[in-house]
């Protein structure tokens, strides 16, 4: 029996059916969440451009601990001149 089969054997269908969402956090966009969340006592995740980073306390009822909003510079239009 491989590792996947061993882990699958531990999952009980009845327990899975009783799962419910306990938290919901909006990142302010409908584009989805683009990062792999990092979880410990705090959930860290990054939303799409402009890549806002959120830290949510899991032991404090899901309250927002902090967020980091980068200030990306707008792209400059670059024209390439080819000399002949």
Secondary structure per residue as TSV (DSSP state, phi and psi in degrees):
chain	resnum	aa	ss	phi	psi
A	1	X	-	360.0	125.1
A	2	X	-	-80.8	172.6
A	3	X	H	-60.0	-41.7
A	4	X	H	-60.1	-42.9
A	5	X	H	-66.5	-36.8
A	6	X	H	-65.1	-44.2
A	7	X	H	-67.3	-41.7
A	8	X	H	-61.2	-35.8
A	9	X	H	-66.2	-24.4
A	10	X	H	-79.6	-18.4
A	11	X	-	-82.0	124.8
A	12	X	-	-102.3	123.8
A	13	X	H	-56.7	-42.7
A	14	X	H	-60.3	-37.8
A	15	X	H	-67.3	-39.6
A	16	X	H	-64.2	-34.7
A	17	X	H	-70.3	-21.4
A	18	X	T	-92.6	0.9
A	19	X	-	-71.0	140.0
A	20	X	-	-135.7	155.0
A	21	X	-	-69.4	132.4
A	22	X	-	-108.6	-15.8
A	23	X	-	-142.2	153.2
A	24	X	-	-147.1	128.9
A	25	X	-	-129.3	132.9
A	26	X	-	-100.6	130.7
A	27	X	-	-91.5	3.6
A	28	X	S	85.4	13.8
A	29	X	-	-143.7	154.7
A	30	X	S	-98.2	7.9
A	31	X	S	-82.1	-8.9
A	32	X	-	97.5	175.4
A	33	X	B	-103.3	129.8
A	34	X	-	-108.0	2.3
A	35	X	S	-117.0	163.0
A	36	X	-	-81.2	119.6
A	37	X	-	-66.8	146.8
A	38	X	E	-107.7	125.9
A	39	X	E	-123.7	136.9
A	40	X	S	-153.3	-124.1
A	41	X	S	-79.3	-12.9
A	42	X	E	-128.5	139.5
A	43	X	E	-98.7	123.5
A	44	X	E	-112.5	132.2
A	45	X	E	-152.4	154.4
A	46	X	E	-115.5	134.3
A	47	X	B	-93.4	168.4
A	48	X	S	-60.9	176.0
A	49	X	T	-39.1	128.2
A	50	X	T	-92.6	33.6
A	51	X	T	61.2	55.9
A	52	X	-	-77.0	129.6
A	53	X	E	-99.6	129.9
A	54	X	E	-115.9	146.5
A	55	X	E	-126.3	119.9
A	56	X	E	-118.5	126.3
A	57	X	E	-76.3	120.1
A	58	X	T	-84.4	-22.3
A	59	X	T	-91.0	-6.4
A	60	X	T	-110.3	30.7
A	61	X	T	77.3	18.9
A	62	X	S	81.8	22.0
A	63	X	E	-75.6	148.3
A	64	X	E	-71.1	120.6
A	65	X	E	-81.5	-48.6
A	66	X	E	-165.9	165.5
A	67	X	E	-142.8	148.3
A	68	X	E	-116.1	121.9
A	69	X	-	-112.1	102.5
A	70	X	-	-68.4	158.2
A	71	X	-	-112.3	80.8
A	72	X	-	-65.6	142.1
A	73	X	-	-77.7	139.9
A	74	X	-	-65.3	145.3
A	75	X	-	-67.3	136.0
A	76	X	-	-87.1	141.8
A	77	X	-	-77.4	124.3
A	78	X	-	-112.7	127.8
A	79	X	-	-107.8	133.6
A	80	X	-	-99.2	128.6
A	81	X	-	-105.3	124.1
A	82	X	-	-100.1	120.2
A	83	X	-	-88.2	142.7
A	84	X	-	-114.3	360.0
